[in-house]
């Protein structure tokens, strides 16, 4: 019985989760976009100063909850052509 109630509870409160890949050239503003999105949609989030954002080595992951949807942003470091 517990399993049935627990499963029903999870079904009612779970959020749809989507992954968004932010990919682009080096110094194209990917991390700046991620910080702006987190600032706009996350309450009590203090954004980084845009002048202090450096080149991403590896990746940045940001999670944003909008209504019943959770967005996971993957900001991959830029690459050279």
C-alpha angles and dihedrals in degrees: 000000000000091000091052093050092043091051091048091049092050090048092053098047103032120113128221108249125210130180119219120195116209106201130167148118124308114283092011095130101259096137091042089054091049092051092048091051092048090049093050099045104030118075117226092011114142110210125223117254105261089227090060097053109110134190111297115244108196111342145315121218121203127180122203127183115209114178105302095345130087115204119199111198118201111198107194119201115261122261132213127242 
